[in-house]
Amino acid sequence: MAYIISIICIGTSYAIATLGLNLQWGYTGLFNIGVAGFFAVGAYTSAILTGPVWGGTQHFLNTTPWEIFILRVLD
C-alpha cells in the first residue's frame, strides 16, 4: 500500500508541474522557466535528503553545496 501511495504522490507532483507549464506556455505563450527551476530545486533537495551520508551527519553538515553536488553526481 505504501508503494502505491508513493507512486500517486510522484504522479501528482509531475501533474502539478505539467499543468503549470501548460497554462503558462501553452495557453498564453509565455516562456517561464521558473516552474521548472522550482521543480529542479525540490528534486535536488529530495535527492540530498534521501541519499546516503558517507561520513555521518557531522561531515554532511560541514560540506559546501559544490562538494555535495560532486558527491551526488559520483553516486
HTML snippet that shows the backbone in 3Dmol.js (N, CA, C, O; Angstrom):
<script src="https://3Dmol.org/build/3Dmol-min.js"></script>
<div id="view" style="width:600px;height:400px;position:relative"></div>
<script>
const pdb = `
ATOM      1  N   MET A   1       0.813  -1.188   0.000  1.00  0.00           N
ATOM      2  CA  MET A   1       0.000   0.000   0.000  1.00  0.00           C
ATOM      3  C   MET A   1       0.864   1.263   0.000  1.00  0.00           C
ATOM      4  O   MET A   1       0.529   2.253  -0.651  1.00  0.00           O
ATOM      5  N   ALA A   2       1.977   1.218   0.736  1.00  0.00           N
ATOM      6  CA  ALA A   2       2.857   2.390   0.786  1.00  0.00           C
ATOM      7  C   ALA A   2       3.470   2.669  -0.585  1.00  0.00           C
ATOM      8  O   ALA A   2       3.700   3.824  -0.946  1.00  0.00           O
ATOM      9  N   TYR A   3       3.731   1.614  -1.337  1.00  0.00           N
ATOM     10  CA  TYR A   3       4.287   1.793  -2.682  1.00  0.00           C
ATOM     11  C   TYR A   3       3.297   2.514  -3.589  1.00  0.00           C
ATOM     12  O   TYR A   3       3.681   3.400  -4.352  1.00  0.00           O
ATOM     13  N   ILE A   4       2.049   2.142  -3.509  1.00  0.00           N
ATOM     14  CA  ILE A   4       1.020   2.772  -4.339  1.00  0.00           C
ATOM     15  C   ILE A   4       0.874   4.245  -3.972  1.00  0.00           C
ATOM     16  O   ILE A   4       0.733   5.095  -4.851  1.00  0.00           O
ATOM     17  N   ILE A   5       0.906   4.548  -2.678  1.00  0.00           N
ATOM     18  CA  ILE A   5       0.801   5.940  -2.237  1.00  0.00           C
ATOM     19  C   ILE A   5       1.991   6.748  -2.720  1.00  0.00           C
ATOM     20  O   ILE A   5       1.827   7.898  -3.128  1.00  0.00           O
ATOM     21  N   SER A   6       3.193   6.171  -2.682  1.00  0.00           N
ATOM     22  CA  SER A   6       4.370   6.914  -3.153  1.00  0.00           C
ATOM     23  C   SER A   6       4.298   7.164  -4.658  1.00  0.00           C
ATOM     24  O   SER A   6       4.696   8.231  -5.124  1.00  0.00           O
ATOM     25  N   ILE A   7       3.800   6.204  -5.417  1.00  0.00           N
ATOM     26  CA  ILE A   7       3.635   6.392  -6.865  1.00  0.00           C
ATOM     27  C   ILE A   7       2.599   7.479  -7.146  1.00  0.00           C
ATOM     28  O   ILE A   7       2.785   8.291  -8.053  1.00  0.00           O
ATOM     29  N   ILE A   8       1.515   7.501  -6.381  1.00  0.00           N
ATOM     30  CA  ILE A   8       0.494   8.536  -6.553  1.00  0.00           C
ATOM     31  C   ILE A   8       1.064   9.911  -6.223  1.00  0.00           C
ATOM     32  O   ILE A   8       0.764  10.882  -6.918  1.00  0.00           O
ATOM     33  N   CYS A   9       1.878  10.010  -5.178  1.00  0.00           N
ATOM     34  CA  CYS A   9       2.490  11.300  -4.815  1.00  0.00           C
ATOM     35  C   CYS A   9       3.431  11.794  -5.908  1.00  0.00           C
ATOM     36  O   CYS A   9       3.421  12.978  -6.244  1.00  0.00           O
ATOM     37  N   ILE A  10       4.233  10.913  -6.457  1.00  0.00           N
ATOM     38  CA  ILE A  10       5.146  11.307  -7.538  1.00  0.00           C
ATOM     39  C   ILE A  10       4.355  11.728  -8.771  1.00  0.00           C
ATOM     40  O   ILE A  10       4.676  12.733  -9.406  1.00  0.00           O
ATOM     41  N   GLY A  11       3.336  10.971  -9.105  1.00  0.00           N
ATOM     42  CA  GLY A  11       2.498  11.322 -10.250  1.00  0.00           C
ATOM     43  C   GLY A  11       1.793  12.653 -10.065  1.00  0.00           C
ATOM     44  O   GLY A  11       1.655  13.421 -11.017  1.00  0.00           O
ATOM     45  N   THR A  12       1.345  12.931  -8.849  1.00  0.00           N
ATOM     46  CA  THR A  12       0.696  14.208  -8.563  1.00  0.00           C
ATOM     47  C   THR A  12       1.669  15.366  -8.710  1.00  0.00           C
ATOM     48  O   THR A  12       1.303  16.419  -9.232  1.00  0.00           O
ATOM     49  N   SER A  13       2.907  15.185  -8.256  1.00  0.00           N
ATOM     50  CA  SER A  13       3.916  16.246  -8.405  1.00  0.00           C
ATOM     51  C   SER A  13       4.183  16.541  -9.870  1.00  0.00           C
ATOM     52  O   SER A  13       4.257  17.703 -10.268  1.00  0.00           O
ATOM     53  N   TYR A  14       4.327  15.501 -10.670  1.00  0.00           N
ATOM     54  CA  TYR A  14       4.542  15.706 -12.103  1.00  0.00           C
ATOM     55  C   TYR A  14       3.326  16.357 -12.759  1.00  0.00           C
ATOM     56  O   TYR A  14       3.472  17.199 -13.644  1.00  0.00           O
ATOM     57  N   ALA A  15       2.135  15.970 -12.328  1.00  0.00           N
ATOM     58  CA  ALA A  15       0.922  16.550 -12.907  1.00  0.00           C
ATOM     59  C   ALA A  15       0.816  18.036 -12.595  1.00  0.00           C
ATOM     60  O   ALA A  15       0.430  18.821 -13.461  1.00  0.00           O
ATOM     61  N   ILE A  16       1.154  18.435 -11.366  1.00  0.00           N
ATOM     62  CA  ILE A  16       1.105  19.850 -10.998  1.00  0.00           C
ATOM     63  C   ILE A  16       2.119  20.646 -11.806  1.00  0.00           C
ATOM     64  O   ILE A  16       1.805  21.724 -12.310  1.00  0.00           O
ATOM     65  N   ALA A  17       3.332  20.121 -11.932  1.00  0.00           N
ATOM     66  CA  ALA A  17       4.355  20.823 -12.720  1.00  0.00           C
ATOM     67  C   ALA A  17       3.945  20.918 -14.187  1.00  0.00           C
ATOM     68  O   ALA A  17       4.139  21.954 -14.823  1.00  0.00           O
ATOM     69  N   THR A  18       3.387  19.852 -14.717  1.00  0.00           N
ATOM     70  CA  THR A  18       2.966  19.849 -16.120  1.00  0.00           C
ATOM     71  C   THR A  18       1.811  20.809 -16.367  1.00  0.00           C
ATOM     72  O   THR A  18       1.799  21.516 -17.375  1.00  0.00           O
ATOM     73  N   LEU A  19       0.849  20.840 -15.468  1.00  0.00           N
ATOM     74  CA  LEU A  19      -0.276  21.761 -15.630  1.00  0.00           C
ATOM     75  C   LEU A  19       0.175  23.213 -15.538  1.00  0.00           C
ATOM     76  O   LEU A  19      -0.316  24.067 -16.276  1.00  0.00           O
ATOM     77  N   GLY A  20       1.111  23.494 -14.629  1.00  0.00           N
ATOM     78  CA  GLY A  20       1.630  24.858 -14.523  1.00  0.00           C
ATOM     79  C   GLY A  20       2.333  25.298 -15.793  1.00  0.00           C
ATOM     80  O   GLY A  20       2.132  26.416 -16.267  1.00  0.00           O
ATOM     81  N   LEU A  21       3.159  24.416 -16.343  1.00  0.00           N
ATOM     82  CA  LEU A  21       3.845  24.758 -17.591  1.00  0.00           C
ATOM     83  C   LEU A  21       2.870  24.853 -18.759  1.00  0.00           C
ATOM     84  O   LEU A  21       3.036  25.699 -19.638  1.00  0.00           O
ATOM     85  N   ASN A  22       1.859  23.997 -18.774  1.00  0.00           N
ATOM     86  CA  ASN A  22       0.885  24.029 -19.858  1.00  0.00           C
ATOM     87  C   ASN A  22       0.061  25.316 -19.828  1.00  0.00           C
ATOM     88  O   ASN A  22      -0.226  25.889 -20.879  1.00  0.00           O
ATOM     89  N   LEU A  23      -0.316  25.769 -18.648  1.00  0.00           N
ATOM     90  CA  LEU A  23      -1.079  27.013 -18.550  1.00  0.00           C
ATOM     91  C   LEU A  23      -0.265  28.209 -19.024  1.00  0.00           C
ATOM     92  O   LEU A  23      -0.776  29.066 -19.745  1.00  0.00           O
ATOM     93  N   GLN A  24       1.002  28.267 -18.618  1.00  0.00           N
ATOM     94  CA  GLN A  24       1.821  29.430 -18.969  1.00  0.00           C
ATOM     95  C   GLN A  24       2.300  29.387 -20.408  1.00  0.00           C
ATOM     96  O   GLN A  24       2.205  30.383 -21.125  1.00  0.00           O
ATOM     97  N   TRP A  25       2.807  28.260 -20.830  1.00  0.00           N
ATOM     98  CA  TRP A  25       3.419  28.193 -22.151  1.00  0.00           C
ATOM     99  C   TRP A  25       2.392  27.865 -23.232  1.00  0.00           C
ATOM    100  O   TRP A  25       2.436  28.426 -24.327  1.00  0.00           O
ATOM    101  N   GLY A  26       1.478  26.964 -22.923  1.00  0.00           N
ATOM    102  CA  GLY A  26       0.527  26.520 -23.933  1.00  0.00           C
ATOM    103  C   GLY A  26      -0.563  27.522 -24.250  1.00  0.00           C
ATOM    104  O   GLY A  26      -0.831  27.796 -25.420  1.00  0.00           O
ATOM    105  N   TYR A  27      -1.193  28.069 -23.231  1.00  0.00           N
ATOM    106  CA  TYR A  27      -2.334  28.956 -23.462  1.00  0.00           C
ATOM    107  C   TYR A  27      -1.922  30.408 -23.658  1.00  0.00           C
ATOM    108  O   TYR A  27      -2.512  31.107 -24.481  1.00  0.00           O
ATOM    109  N   THR A  28      -0.919  30.876 -22.914  1.00  0.00           N
ATOM    110  CA  THR A  28      -0.544  32.291 -23.008  1.00  0.00           C
ATOM    111  C   THR A  28       0.657  32.526 -23.902  1.00  0.00           C
ATOM    112  O   THR A  28       0.871  33.647 -24.364  1.00  0.00           O
ATOM    113  N   GLY A  29       1.437  31.499 -24.151  1.00  0.00           N
ATOM    114  CA  GLY A  29       2.623  31.650 -24.989  1.00  0.00           C
ATOM    115  C   GLY A  29       3.817  32.220 -24.250  1.00  0.00           C
ATOM    116  O   GLY A  29       4.838  32.516 -24.870  1.00  0.00           O
ATOM    117  N   LEU A  30       3.712  32.382 -22.926  1.00  0.00           N
ATOM    118  CA  LEU A  30       4.817  32.911 -22.132  1.00  0.00           C
ATOM    119  C   LEU A  30       5.772  31.779 -21.774  1.00  0.00           C
ATOM    120  O   LEU A  30       5.355  30.727 -21.288  1.00  0.00           O
ATOM    121  N   PHE A  31       7.049  32.010 -22.019  1.00  0.00           N
ATOM    122  CA  PHE A  31       8.053  31.002 -21.658  1.00  0.00           C
ATOM    123  C   PHE A  31       8.607  31.360 -20.289  1.00  0.00           C
ATOM    124  O   PHE A  31       9.390  32.301 -20.158  1.00  0.00           O
ATOM    125  N   ASN A  32       8.207  30.620 -19.281  1.00  0.00           N
ATOM    126  CA  ASN A  32       8.648  30.871 -17.916  1.00  0.00           C
ATOM    127  C   ASN A  32       9.310  29.607 -17.397  1.00  0.00           C
ATOM    128  O   ASN A  32       8.665  28.568 -17.262  1.00  0.00           O
ATOM    129  N   ILE A  33      10.578  29.701 -17.113  1.00  0.00           N
ATOM    130  CA  ILE A  33      11.314  28.532 -16.653  1.00  0.00           C
ATOM    131  C   ILE A  33      11.349  28.454 -15.127  1.00  0.00           C
ATOM    132  O   ILE A  33      12.005  27.579 -14.562  1.00  0.00           O
ATOM    133  N   GLY A  34      10.640  29.374 -14.460  1.00  0.00           N
ATOM    134  CA  GLY A  34      10.597  29.384 -13.002  1.00  0.00           C
ATOM    135  C   GLY A  34       9.974  28.127 -12.422  1.00  0.00           C
ATOM    136  O   GLY A  34      10.448  27.613 -11.409  1.00  0.00           O
ATOM    137  N   VAL A  35       8.922  27.628 -13.050  1.00  0.00           N
ATOM    138  CA  VAL A  35       8.261  26.415 -12.566  1.00  0.00           C
ATOM    139  C   VAL A  35       9.226  25.236 -12.629  1.00  0.00           C
ATOM    140  O   VAL A  35       9.320  24.452 -11.685  1.00  0.00           O
ATOM    141  N   ALA A  36       9.937  25.116 -13.734  1.00  0.00           N
ATOM    142  CA  ALA A  36      10.918  24.035 -13.870  1.00  0.00           C
ATOM    143  C   ALA A  36      12.071  24.227 -12.889  1.00  0.00           C
ATOM    144  O   ALA A  36      12.620  23.250 -12.378  1.00  0.00           O
ATOM    145  N   GLY A  37      12.439  25.473 -12.624  1.00  0.00           N
ATOM    146  CA  GLY A  37      13.506  25.746 -11.658  1.00  0.00           C
ATOM    147  C   GLY A  37      13.120  25.315 -10.254  1.00  0.00           C
ATOM    148  O   GLY A  37      13.911  24.677  -9.560  1.00  0.00           O
ATOM    149  N   PHE A  38      11.908  25.658  -9.829  1.00  0.00           N
ATOM    150  CA  PHE A  38      11.447  25.232  -8.511  1.00  0.00           C
ATOM    151  C   PHE A  38      11.333  23.712  -8.434  1.00  0.00           C
ATOM    152  O   PHE A  38      11.639  23.121  -7.399  1.00  0.00           O
ATOM    153  N   PHE A  39      10.902  23.087  -9.500  1.00  0.00           N
ATOM    154  CA  PHE A  39      10.814  21.628  -9.540  1.00  0.00           C
ATOM    155  C   PHE A  39      12.207  21.009  -9.419  1.00  0.00           C
ATOM    156  O   PHE A  39      12.382  20.004  -8.729  1.00  0.00           O
ATOM    157  N   ALA A  40      13.195  21.604 -10.086  1.00  0.00           N
ATOM    158  CA  ALA A  40      14.570  21.096 -10.023  1.00  0.00           C
ATOM    159  C   ALA A  40      15.157  21.260  -8.626  1.00  0.00           C
ATOM    160  O   ALA A  40      15.839  20.363  -8.132  1.00  0.00           O
ATOM    161  N   VAL A  41      14.898  22.397  -7.989  1.00  0.00           N
ATOM    162  CA  VAL A  41      15.398  22.614  -6.625  1.00  0.00           C
ATOM    163  C   VAL A  41      14.778  21.598  -5.669  1.00  0.00           C
ATOM    164  O   VAL A  41      15.467  21.059  -4.803  1.00  0.00           O
ATOM    165  N   GLY A  42      13.496  21.337  -5.821  1.00  0.00           N
ATOM    166  CA  GLY A  42      12.841  20.337  -4.978  1.00  0.00           C
ATOM    167  C   GLY A  42      13.384  18.936  -5.204  1.00  0.00           C
ATOM    168  O   GLY A  42      13.559  18.176  -4.252  1.00  0.00           O
ATOM    169  N   ALA A  43      13.651  18.590  -6.456  1.00  0.00           N
ATOM    170  CA  ALA A  43      14.210  17.269  -6.761  1.00  0.00           C
ATOM    171  C   ALA A  43      15.626  17.129  -6.212  1.00  0.00           C
ATOM    172  O   ALA A  43      15.993  16.074  -5.694  1.00  0.00           O
ATOM    173  N   TYR A  44      16.420  18.193  -6.325  1.00  0.00           N
ATOM    174  CA  TYR A  44      17.795  18.159  -5.813  1.00  0.00           C
ATOM    175  C   TYR A  44      17.791  18.034  -4.290  1.00  0.00           C
ATOM    176  O   TYR A  44      18.568  17.262  -3.728  1.00  0.00           O
ATOM    177  N   THR A  45      16.926  18.785  -3.625  1.00  0.00           N
ATOM    178  CA  THR A  45      16.828  18.709  -2.173  1.00  0.00           C
ATOM    179  C   THR A  45      16.369  17.328  -1.732  1.00  0.00           C
ATOM    180  O   THR A  45      16.884  16.785  -0.755  1.00  0.00           O
ATOM    181  N   SER A  46      15.419  16.765  -2.433  1.00  0.00           N
ATOM    182  CA  SER A  46      14.945  15.421  -2.112  1.00  0.00           C
ATOM    183  C   SER A  46      16.055  14.385  -2.285  1.00  0.00           C
ATOM    184  O   SER A  46      16.179  13.466  -1.475  1.00  0.00           O
ATOM    185  N   ALA A  47      16.860  14.530  -3.336  1.00  0.00           N
ATOM    186  CA  ALA A  47      17.963  13.587  -3.567  1.00  0.00           C
ATOM    187  C   ALA A  47      19.011  13.688  -2.471  1.00  0.00           C
ATOM    188  O   ALA A  47      19.562  12.671  -2.050  1.00  0.00           O
ATOM    189  N   ILE A  48      19.294  14.892  -2.006  1.00  0.00           N
ATOM    190  CA  ILE A  48      20.283  15.059  -0.939  1.00  0.00           C
ATOM    191  C   ILE A  48      19.765  14.467   0.368  1.00  0.00           C
ATOM    192  O   ILE A  48      20.497  13.768   1.068  1.00  0.00           O
ATOM    193  N   LEU A  49      18.509  14.744   0.697  1.00  0.00           N
ATOM    194  CA  LEU A  49      17.974  14.301   1.978  1.00  0.00           C
ATOM    195  C   LEU A  49      17.724  12.800   2.039  1.00  0.00           C
ATOM    196  O   LEU A  49      17.761  12.222   3.125  1.00  0.00           O
ATOM    197  N   THR A  50      17.472  12.159   0.915  1.00  0.00           N
ATOM    198  CA  THR A  50      17.200  10.724   0.936  1.00  0.00           C
ATOM    199  C   THR A  50      18.417   9.877   0.583  1.00  0.00           C
ATOM    200  O   THR A  50      18.360   8.651   0.686  1.00  0.00           O
ATOM    201  N   GLY A  51      19.504  10.497   0.173  1.00  0.00           N
ATOM    202  CA  GLY A  51      20.711   9.763  -0.193  1.00  0.00           C
ATOM    203  C   GLY A  51      21.530   9.370   1.023  1.00  0.00           C
ATOM    204  O   GLY A  51      21.288   9.861   2.126  1.00  0.00           O
ATOM    205  N   PRO A  52      22.496   8.489   0.827  1.00  0.00           N
ATOM    206  CA  PRO A  52      23.345   8.069   1.941  1.00  0.00           C
ATOM    207  C   PRO A  52      24.309   9.180   2.350  1.00  0.00           C
ATOM    208  O   PRO A  52      24.738   9.992   1.529  1.00  0.00           O
ATOM    209  N   VAL A  53      24.633   9.192   3.626  1.00  0.00           N
ATOM    210  CA  VAL A  53      25.608  10.145   4.150  1.00  0.00           C
ATOM    211  C   VAL A  53      26.851   9.337   4.491  1.00  0.00           C
ATOM    212  O   VAL A  53      26.818   8.476   5.371  1.00  0.00           O
ATOM    213  N   TRP A  54      27.958   9.619   3.786  1.00  0.00           N
ATOM    214  CA  TRP A  54      29.140   8.776   3.924  1.00  0.00           C
ATOM    215  C   TRP A  54      29.923   9.017   5.195  1.00  0.00           C
ATOM    216  O   TRP A  54      30.455   8.063   5.764  1.00  0.00           O
ATOM    217  N   GLY A  55      30.017  10.220   5.655  1.00  0.00           N
ATOM    218  CA  GLY A  55      30.849  10.488   6.823  1.00  0.00           C
ATOM    219  C   GLY A  55      30.065  10.750   8.080  1.00  0.00           C
ATOM    220  O   GLY A  55      30.631  11.276   9.038  1.00  0.00           O
ATOM    221  N   GLY A  56      28.813  10.419   8.131  1.00  0.00           N
ATOM    222  CA  GLY A  56      27.971  10.745   9.258  1.00  0.00           C
ATOM    223  C   GLY A  56      27.333  12.111   9.062  1.00  0.00           C
ATOM    224  O   GLY A  56      27.637  12.820   8.103  1.00  0.00           O
ATOM    225  N   THR A  57      26.464  12.463   9.960  1.00  0.00           N
ATOM    226  CA  THR A  57      25.732  13.721   9.828  1.00  0.00           C
ATOM    227  C   THR A  57      26.652  14.920   9.972  1.00  0.00           C
ATOM    228  O   THR A  57      26.473  15.915   9.270  1.00  0.00           O
ATOM    229  N   GLN A  58      27.625  14.851  10.856  1.00  0.00           N
ATOM    230  CA  GLN A  58      28.517  15.993  11.061  1.00  0.00           C
ATOM    231  C   GLN A  58      29.302  16.309   9.790  1.00  0.00           C
ATOM    232  O   GLN A  58      29.471  17.477   9.441  1.00  0.00           O
ATOM    233  N   HIS A  59      29.780  15.285   9.102  1.00  0.00           N
ATOM    234  CA  HIS A  59      30.503  15.513   7.848  1.00  0.00           C
ATOM    235  C   HIS A  59      29.574  16.103   6.795  1.00  0.00           C
ATOM    236  O   HIS A  59      29.986  16.959   6.013  1.00  0.00           O
ATOM    237  N   PHE A  60      28.340  15.657   6.772  1.00  0.00           N
ATOM    238  CA  PHE A  60      27.375  16.163   5.794  1.00  0.00           C
ATOM    239  C   PHE A  60      27.093  17.648   6.017  1.00  0.00           C
ATOM    240  O   PHE A  60      26.938  18.398   5.054  1.00  0.00           O
ATOM    241  N   LEU A  61      27.026  18.074   7.267  1.00  0.00           N
ATOM    242  CA  LEU A  61      26.706  19.472   7.562  1.00  0.00           C
ATOM    243  C   LEU A  61      27.887  20.401   7.316  1.00  0.00           C
ATOM    244  O   LEU A  61      27.686  21.608   7.184  1.00  0.00           O
ATOM    245  N   ASN A  62      29.102  19.887   7.249  1.00  0.00           N
ATOM    246  CA  ASN A  62      30.281  20.725   7.043  1.00  0.00           C
ATOM    247  C   ASN A  62      30.696  20.825   5.583  1.00  0.00           C
ATOM    248  O   ASN A  62      31.714  21.451   5.290  1.00  0.00           O
ATOM    249  N   THR A  63      29.963  20.244   4.673  1.00  0.00           N
ATOM    250  CA  THR A  63      30.346  20.289   3.264  1.00  0.00           C
ATOM    251  C   THR A  63      29.679  21.468   2.569  1.00  0.00           C
ATOM    252  O   THR A  63      28.629  21.950   2.994  1.00  0.00           O
ATOM    253  N   THR A  64      30.305  21.916   1.504  1.00  0.00           N
ATOM    254  CA  THR A  64      29.732  23.004   0.715  1.00  0.00           C
ATOM    255  C   THR A  64      28.762  22.429  -0.315  1.00  0.00           C
ATOM    256  O   THR A  64      28.813  21.233  -0.600  1.00  0.00           O
ATOM    257  N   PRO A  65      27.892  23.245  -0.872  1.00  0.00           N
ATOM    258  CA  PRO A  65      26.964  22.730  -1.888  1.00  0.00           C
ATOM    259  C   PRO A  65      27.666  22.140  -3.101  1.00  0.00           C
ATOM    260  O   PRO A  65      27.154  21.197  -3.703  1.00  0.00           O
ATOM    261  N   TRP A  66      28.834  22.675  -3.477  1.00  0.00           N
ATOM    262  CA  TRP A  66      29.557  22.121  -4.633  1.00  0.00           C
ATOM    263  C   TRP A  66      30.086  20.726  -4.320  1.00  0.00           C
ATOM    264  O   TRP A  66      30.077  19.852  -5.186  1.00  0.00           O
ATOM    265  N   GLU A  67      30.541  20.514  -3.100  1.00  0.00           N
ATOM    266  CA  GLU A  67      31.002  19.174  -2.728  1.00  0.00           C
ATOM    267  C   GLU A  67      29.837  18.183  -2.720  1.00  0.00           C
ATOM    268  O   GLU A  67      29.985  17.039  -3.149  1.00  0.00           O
ATOM    269  N   ILE A  68      28.695  18.625  -2.237  1.00  0.00           N
ATOM    270  CA  ILE A  68      27.514  17.766  -2.240  1.00  0.00           C
ATOM    271  C   ILE A  68      27.104  17.433  -3.667  1.00  0.00           C
ATOM    272  O   ILE A  68      26.736  16.296  -3.962  1.00  0.00           O
ATOM    273  N   PHE A  69      27.167  18.432  -4.559  1.00  0.00           N
ATOM    274  CA  PHE A  69      26.816  18.198  -5.963  1.00  0.00           C
ATOM    275  C   PHE A  69      27.745  17.158  -6.583  1.00  0.00           C
ATOM    276  O   PHE A  69      27.283  16.272  -7.302  1.00  0.00           O
ATOM    277  N   ILE A  70      29.044  17.253  -6.315  1.00  0.00           N
ATOM    278  CA  ILE A  70      30.010  16.295  -6.863  1.00  0.00           C
ATOM    279  C   ILE A  70      29.736  14.893  -6.310  1.00  0.00           C
ATOM    280  O   ILE A  70      29.801  13.910  -7.049  1.00  0.00           O
ATOM    281  N   LEU A  71      29.432  14.801  -5.013  1.00  0.00           N
ATOM    282  CA  LEU A  71      29.123  13.502  -4.428  1.00  0.00           C
ATOM    283  C   LEU A  71      27.852  12.908  -5.023  1.00  0.00           C
ATOM    284  O   LEU A  71      27.778  11.698  -5.235  1.00  0.00           O
ATOM    285  N   ARG A  72      26.857  13.737  -5.292  1.00  0.00           N
ATOM    286  CA  ARG A  72      25.618  13.264  -5.903  1.00  0.00           C
ATOM    287  C   ARG A  72      25.865  12.770  -7.319  1.00  0.00           C
ATOM    288  O   ARG A  72      25.292  11.763  -7.735  1.00  0.00           O
ATOM    289  N   VAL A  73      26.715  13.471  -8.063  1.00  0.00           N
ATOM    290  CA  VAL A  73      26.999  13.068  -9.439  1.00  0.00           C
ATOM    291  C   VAL A  73      27.769  11.752  -9.446  1.00  0.00           C
ATOM    292  O   VAL A  73      27.509  10.888 -10.283  1.00  0.00           O
ATOM    293  N   LEU A  74      28.706  11.596  -8.530  1.00  0.00           N
ATOM    294  CA  LEU A  74      29.515  10.380  -8.484  1.00  0.00           C
ATOM    295  C   LEU A  74      28.734   9.190  -7.936  1.00  0.00           C
ATOM    296  O   LEU A  74      29.099   8.043  -8.194  1.00  0.00           O
ATOM    297  N   ASP A  75      27.681   9.443  -7.195  1.00  0.00           N
ATOM    298  CA  ASP A  75      26.898   8.355  -6.611  1.00  0.00           C
ATOM    299  C   ASP A  75      26.108   7.735  -7.693  1.00  0.00           C
ATOM    300  O   ASP A  75      25.361   6.787  -7.448  1.00  0.00           O
TER     301      ASP A  75
END
`;
const viewer = $3Dmol.createViewer("view");
viewer.addModel(pdb, "pdb");
viewer.setStyle({}, {cartoon: {color: "spectrum"}});
viewer.zoomTo();
viewer.render();
</script>
